[in-house]
Amino acid sequence: MKIALLALLGAILGALGGGAIGIVAGIGWIEVFKSKNSEAMLVFFIFMPIGAMAGAVGGAILFAVLAARDGEIPISREPASGRDS
């Protein structure tokens, strides 16, 4: 259950981050290639959803892998069995 919830959180955060990166990439494309207004809107509506989808998939995979590996990573050290005085 923890893996599924973290994967969902990763998908949501990845979609937000990917959408923002897609917007920045679209603005960069418009500035570099000097697109007209009608083309600019088309570029925005292409780059933003693609970035959001890629970010959602990447974020879900990343968070799921981190959650699955969480059980393998020791958080605290084992106490020593005997002490030498």
Backbone as ProteinMPNN parsed JSONL, in Angstrom:
{"seq_chain_A": "MKIALLALLGAILGALGGGAIGIVAGIGWIEVFKSKNSEAMLVFFIFMPIGAMAGAVGGAILFAVLAARDGEIPISREPASGRDS", "coords_chain_A": {"N_chain_A": [[0.829, -1.189, 0.0], [1.969, 1.205, 0.76], [3.827, 1.59, -1.266], [2.188, 1.974, -3.491], [0.827, 4.343, -2.809], [2.97, 6.138, -2.609], [3.85, 6.017, -5.23], [1.66, 7.171, -6.505], [1.796, 9.747, -5.4], [4.276, 10.478, -6.479], [3.584, 10.49, -9.175], [1.794, 12.625, -9.281], [3.374, 14.813, -8.393], [5.379, 14.631, -10.309], [3.923, 15.154, -12.645], [3.211, 17.821, -12.251], [5.756, 19.048, -12.126], [6.824, 18.227, -14.621], [4.998, 19.411, -16.358], [5.552, 22.117, -15.858], [8.203, 22.231, -16.768], [7.701, 21.617, -19.426], [6.253, 23.896, -20.204], [8.253, 25.855, -19.979], [10.025, 24.846, -21.909], [8.417, 25.147, -24.181], [8.136, 27.954, -24.267], [10.79, 28.621, -24.67], [11.156, 27.461, -27.217], [9.448, 29.072, -28.746], [10.711, 31.567, -28.502], [13.252, 31.072, -29.629], [12.708, 30.237, -32.284], [11.071, 32.236, -33.193], [8.147, 32.204, -33.345], [4.793, 32.719, -34.602], [1.734, 34.108, -33.2], [-0.423, 32.249, -33.464], [0.946, 29.887, -33.948], [2.404, 29.769, -31.634], [0.568, 29.153, -29.64], [-0.083, 26.557, -30.385], [2.395, 25.288, -30.053], [2.676, 25.542, -27.278], [0.513, 23.947, -26.393], [1.42, 21.508, -27.188], [3.958, 20.977, -26.002], [3.55, 21.244, -23.173], [1.585, 19.208, -22.273], [3.015, 16.883, -23.055], [5.334, 17.1, -21.511], [4.158, 16.951, -18.963], [3.065, 14.351, -18.983], [5.38, 12.771, -19.311], [6.769, 13.517, -16.998], [4.984, 12.592, -15.019], [5.029, 9.797, -15.384], [7.764, 9.29, -15.004], [8.13, 10.302, -12.371], [6.389, 8.626, -10.903], [7.587, 6.116, -11.298], [10.116, 6.58, -10.156], [9.475, 7.221, -7.428], [8.165, 4.856, -6.692], [10.21, 2.955, -6.933], [11.992, 3.94, -5.008], [10.379, 3.602, -2.725], [10.077, 0.837, -2.708], [12.681, 0.006, -2.273], [13.07, 0.915, 0.239], [12.755, -0.837, 2.395], [15.067, -2.277, 2.312], [17.101, -0.611, 3.039], [18.974, 0.068, 5.805], [17.943, 1.867, 8.628], [18.821, 2.491, 11.213], [21.694, 1.629, 13.144], [22.608, -1.674, 14.135], [22.559, -2.646, 17.537], [25.542, -3.212, 19.419], [26.574, -6.504, 20.288], [28.209, -7.306, 22.367], [30.326, -5.714, 24.794], [33.578, -4.5, 24.93], [35.557, -3.976, 27.687]], "CA_chain_A": [[0.0, 0.0, 0.0], [2.863, 2.359, 0.826], [4.438, 1.759, -2.583], [1.171, 2.528, -4.39], [0.576, 5.744, -2.446], [4.131, 6.934, -2.997], [3.843, 6.097, -6.697], [0.648, 8.17, -6.845], [2.377, 11.048, -5.062], [5.296, 10.746, -7.482], [2.924, 10.827, -10.433], [1.233, 13.979, -9.161], [4.478, 15.78, -8.375], [6.041, 14.563, -11.612], [3.088, 15.835, -13.632], [3.355, 19.265, -12.029], [7.103, 19.447, -12.538], [6.951, 18.026, -16.059], [4.218, 20.457, -17.024], [6.311, 23.369, -15.761], [9.34, 22.126, -17.69], [7.129, 21.703, -20.768], [5.939, 25.306, -20.468], [9.53, 26.534, -20.209], [10.526, 24.394, -23.21], [7.585, 25.787, -25.202], [8.508, 29.368, -24.351], [12.1, 28.646, -25.317], [10.962, 27.175, -28.641], [8.846, 30.253, -29.359], [11.718, 32.625, -28.557], [14.344, 30.716, -30.539], [12.257, 30.14, -33.666], [10.24, 33.415, -33.487], [6.846, 31.724, -33.815], [3.675, 33.662, -34.575], [0.81, 33.852, -32.094], [-1.192, 31.01, -33.653], [1.882, 28.777, -33.771], [2.838, 29.752, -30.235], [-0.426, 28.422, -28.867], [0.066, 25.157, -30.747], [3.611, 24.809, -29.401], [2.368, 25.42, -25.847], [-0.377, 22.809, -26.175], [2.144, 20.269, -27.473], [5.045, 20.749, -25.052], [3.103, 21.132, -21.782], [1.072, 17.866, -21.944], [4.063, 15.874, -23.189], [6.16, 17.216, -20.301], [3.392, 16.468, -17.816], [2.974, 12.89, -19.052], [6.703, 12.205, -19.043], [7.05, 13.739, -15.583], [4.141, 11.714, -14.209], [5.552, 8.437, -15.48], [9.079, 9.273, -14.35], [7.961, 10.479, -10.931], [5.777, 7.42, -10.337], [8.595, 5.051, -11.276], [11.148, 6.941, -9.184], [8.969, 7.083, -6.062], [7.884, 3.44, -6.432], [11.491, 2.278, -6.714], [12.489, 4.365, -3.697], [9.558, 2.98, -1.687], [10.363, -0.591, -2.68], [14.023, -0.181, -1.721], [13.095, 1.442, 1.604], [12.901, -1.942, 3.33], [16.424, -2.799, 2.241], [18.041, 0.373, 3.569], [18.888, 0.131, 7.268], [17.815, 3.234, 9.128], [19.691, 2.64, 12.377], [22.669, 0.56, 13.28], [22.308, -2.721, 15.108], [23.367, -2.474, 18.754], [26.636, -4.18, 19.575], [26.162, -7.611, 21.148], [29.038, -7.325, 23.571], [31.217, -4.556, 24.916], [34.915, -4.749, 25.488], [35.896, -2.945, 28.68]], "C_chain_A": [[0.876, 1.257, 0.0], [3.478, 2.642, -0.538], [3.438, 2.409, -3.543], [0.905, 4.0, -4.081], [1.762, 6.637, -2.815], [4.242, 7.045, -4.513], [2.816, 7.125, -7.169], [1.155, 9.578, -6.543], [3.446, 11.438, -6.077], [4.696, 11.13, -8.817], [2.371, 12.247, -10.398], [2.339, 15.022, -9.195], [5.226, 15.794, -9.701], [5.242, 15.272, -12.694], [3.192, 17.347, -13.48], [4.723, 19.759, -12.505], [7.31, 19.311, -14.037], [6.165, 19.05, -16.857], [4.931, 21.8, -16.994], [7.508, 23.355, -16.702], [8.858, 22.202, -19.141], [6.773, 23.127, -21.154], [7.215, 26.077, -20.777], [10.116, 26.132, -21.562], [9.728, 25.02, -24.351], [7.913, 27.259, -25.377], [9.873, 29.511, -25.017], [11.994, 28.41, -26.815], [10.421, 28.412, -29.359], [9.882, 31.37, -29.516], [12.821, 32.312, -29.571], [13.892, 30.778, -31.988], [11.301, 31.266, -34.059], [8.89, 33.024, -34.088], [5.802, 32.829, -33.741], [2.73, 33.275, -33.443], [0.045, 32.545, -32.255], [-0.288, 29.792, -33.484], [2.316, 28.655, -32.323], [1.852, 28.966, -29.374], [-0.329, 26.926, -29.148], [1.298, 24.553, -30.07], [3.371, 24.601, -27.909], [1.525, 24.181, -25.58], [0.249, 21.478, -26.58], [3.159, 19.981, -26.377], [4.554, 20.514, -23.623], [2.511, 19.76, -21.471], [2.119, 16.767, -22.069], [4.97, 15.903, -21.966], [5.452, 16.686, -19.072], [3.289, 14.943, -17.817], [4.32, 12.233, -18.738], [7.083, 12.374, -17.577], [6.244, 12.834, -14.673], [4.666, 10.289, -14.216], [6.893, 8.331, -14.752], [8.984, 9.41, -12.839], [7.367, 9.255, -10.259], [6.795, 6.291, -10.246], [9.65, 5.341, -10.213], [10.665, 6.733, -7.75], [8.663, 5.628, -5.729], [9.17, 2.67, -6.171], [12.067, 2.664, -5.357], [11.696, 3.729, -2.561], [9.844, 1.488, -1.584], [11.725, -0.87, -2.057], [14.116, 0.277, -0.273], [13.297, 0.34, 2.63], [14.31, -2.493, 3.362], [17.441, -1.871, 2.887], [17.924, 0.404, 5.09], [18.874, 1.583, 7.744], [18.737, 3.455, 10.321], [20.628, 1.44, 12.457], [22.206, -0.436, 14.332], [23.154, -2.467, 16.367], [24.422, -3.562, 18.862], [26.223, -5.241, 20.574], [26.967, -7.657, 22.441], [29.972, -6.132, 23.592], [32.533, -5.012, 25.493], [35.252, -3.623, 26.452], [37.35, -2.997, 29.031]], "O_chain_A": [[0.568, 2.242, -0.671], [3.634, 3.801, -0.924], [3.804, 3.294, -4.317], [0.772, 4.812, -4.997], [1.575, 7.761, -3.281], [4.687, 8.072, -5.023], [3.068, 7.864, -8.12], [0.964, 10.495, -7.342], [3.518, 12.596, -6.49], [5.228, 11.991, -9.518], [2.473, 12.982, -11.38], [2.254, 16.001, -9.937], [5.657, 16.85, -10.163], [5.818, 15.92, -13.567], [3.253, 18.07, -14.475], [4.821, 20.769, -13.202], [7.909, 20.187, -14.66], [6.613, 19.505, -17.91], [4.921, 22.538, -17.98], [7.796, 24.356, -17.36], [9.534, 22.785, -19.989], [6.967, 23.527, -22.302], [7.258, 26.861, -21.725], [10.646, 26.977, -22.284], [10.301, 25.385, -25.378], [7.963, 27.759, -26.501], [10.085, 30.411, -25.829], [12.665, 29.081, -27.599], [10.88, 28.756, -30.448], [9.921, 32.04, -30.547], [13.269, 33.203, -30.292], [14.608, 31.31, -32.836], [10.768, 31.246, -35.169], [8.535, 33.452, -35.186], [5.907, 33.751, -32.932], [2.906, 32.237, -32.806], [-0.121, 31.805, -31.285], [-0.714, 28.775, -32.935], [2.569, 27.551, -31.839], [2.253, 28.209, -28.49], [-0.481, 26.115, -28.234], [1.244, 23.429, -29.571], [3.81, 23.602, -27.34], [1.798, 23.441, -24.634], [-0.34, 20.424, -26.338], [3.219, 18.86, -25.871], [5.098, 19.656, -22.929], [2.905, 19.171, -20.464], [2.121, 15.822, -21.28], [5.337, 14.853, -21.439], [6.072, 16.042, -18.226], [3.413, 14.314, -16.766], [4.384, 11.259, -17.989], [7.66, 11.466, -16.979], [6.758, 12.357, -13.661], [4.739, 9.646, -13.169], [7.122, 7.397, -13.983], [9.682, 8.71, -12.106], [7.79, 8.88, -9.165], [6.862, 5.589, -9.236], [10.035, 4.449, -9.457], [11.373, 6.132, -6.942], [8.88, 5.203, -4.594], [9.214, 1.821, -5.28], [12.576, 1.808, -4.634], [12.274, 3.355, -1.54], [9.853, 0.935, -0.484], [11.899, -1.885, -1.383], [15.136, 0.052, 0.38], [13.955, 0.566, 3.645], [14.708, -3.116, 4.346], [18.534, -2.308, 3.245], [16.86, 0.739, 5.611], [19.684, 2.405, 7.317], [19.368, 4.507, 10.424], [20.359, 0.378, 11.895], [21.51, -0.087, 15.285], [24.329, -2.113, 16.266], [24.204, -4.698, 18.441], [25.598, -4.935, 21.589], [26.438, -8.015, 23.493], [30.36, -5.607, 22.548], [32.583, -5.81, 26.429], [35.234, -2.451, 26.076], [37.816, -2.205, 29.85]]}, "name": "protein", "num_of_chains": 1, "seq": "MKIALLALLGAILGALGGGAIGIVAGIGWIEVFKSKNSEAMLVFFIFMPIGAMAGAVGGAILFAVLAARDGEIPISREPASGRDS"}
